[in-house]
Amino acid sequence: MRLPPSVVSLIEAHLIPPPTPQIPKTTFKAFAANLQPLTPGSLPTSTSRSRNRANAKAASPAVHTTFVSASTSKSTSKRDPLPARYRTISVHGALERYPQNPSIALGAAHRLLDDQLSAPSTSSLVRNLIRRQQIYERIIRTFSQHPDTAQVTIASIYQRMIEEGVPPNTNIFKIVLGTAIKNGTAIIPILRQLVGTDGLPEKMDIYLLVLIIRGIAREVVIKPKDLERVIDDCLASAGVEGRPVEFDEILLESYGKKGDLKGIINLLSRHTHTHTTSRSAILSLHLQALTQWIENSLLRRKRRGSLFPRALAKDLISIYGGPEKMPLEWLNAWMNGERVAGNLETALNVWQVIASLSNGPDTISYTTYLRLIKLLPTAEARSRLRGLVKDLATKNSIMDTNTLEHALGAAFTHYDLPLVLFLARRLDYSPDQHHPDKISATTRMIDILAAGIVRLHRPLISPNHNRSNGITPDEWRRITISVQEESKRGTELSISLPLSTPLAGLVPDHGGGDYVGRYKPRSGTQTRASLVLPLVRLLEEEVVHRYKVAGEREGDQEILKRVMMDLHAEILA
């Protein structure tokens, strides 16, 4: 089965952009940008191989000076710069012993190809090509099993194969295109170099077609309807009835980029109302559609009040038989979609379904729910937030890092300072020894606590707690000084907030006394732990200040103890 004319015309008409100087050497990007189309109906001549070799060498001189494809093993061995101890190592041995040095494995692969280059005099051209093809496939497959260096090694071996005039078989083509797509490298130049020649594999299976269509959808400006026609042409040429789900995943992405919600709904409805698509495949398509809708910046203004998440949910409810029977993965995504759309009541209803499940919510459920709580009115938000923390405490659940970060943010958003302090006290404050019942502070947690304290001192703009979220550099300097002063009661710190966004600062140059610009380093685990106690003390002062009643003689520690005991009675009862 050959590629249909609709696909070939797209590939041939696609303009190949000039190579970018910043492209990493020895990658498909450097190689593919310099490929020259073969003469239709013939294998590469020695002249075309020389031209391709020269272009490839110009694109990535560092590697191809080392491993230039040669007509004889003798010429290659003369140019081999590797130390003698590497010249007898096998490809497998090089990958196992030197996984971070692909040049050694490439040297072994090219030497193996050189040793096998001369075909027996009794072999026909076809047999020789098949034998060489099998050797290339074994080498390329071996390199594909080491993903960290696969892009570099496979590109080099594939280049030599094309220069020799050995056409890739189906398996080689799958690995080459799959590696290119995984690494974000254009595959159209690779296809264009072989289209119209005998270079393409004789057999095009579904997986290979999926790779080709995925590359076309990503690299060619094409409307979703035209892409659908191309897919149908491919499937017709392959004699495939119906459309495999993998192609509709590509179409969904194409419709999503255009923001065509109607096209997405129509596409999904074909699977929802047929009995040929599995339930898991339908779920996967709906998850993909909802995720694209949430992440598409072009739809940001159109998402408010949208019924798109609900429309997708109705499809799945009709399949699963009710919201409570749907997978947790979908319920989490649905709740998040309604949150993004601003349909808060619907999102809360979805949370109730999640909370009633026998296996209960997971981390994604909790973090999504906490993000939802931030959008609620303060009175309702505080009640729900404390209820959630109580639920976690009652179940003896260990609040993980991600959940604690979002809980701190929600508590600060609605100015529930006792709860903020309660959560902050769960952080490990010992730089030297980790407590098993504590959670190690992250840079984001430290910044949430510091930024929250800053916002407490800003004037309230409206009754609905609208304050500016951005912290100015001057405000970061002030909270840094406050933390440093508070730490003098313990260990003196030398830090600069925020930790998650290092700032450019002026520091003395030890050589000449002049000041030079440097980026202050990110803090380590010990520094973060040493920041917890000063921040907790500042929070304690804020709680005392907020709950102190004028005229009463109650001391600061008594006030703090009373407030926190009331909170503990509510949450830990």
PyMOL commands that set and color helices and strands:
alter all, ss='L'
color gray80, all
select helices_A, chain A and resi 5-13+28-32+46-59+61-64+73-79+84-86+91-97+102-115+125-144+150-164+170-182+188-192+206-219+224-238+245-258+261-272+279-295+297-302+308-320+323-325+328-341+344-355+363-373+378-394+401-413+417-424+443-456+473-487+525-547+556-571
alter helices_A, ss='H'
color red, helices_A
select strands_A, chain A and resi 504-508+515-519
alter strands_A, ss='S'
color yellow, strands_A
deselect
rebuild
show_as cartoon
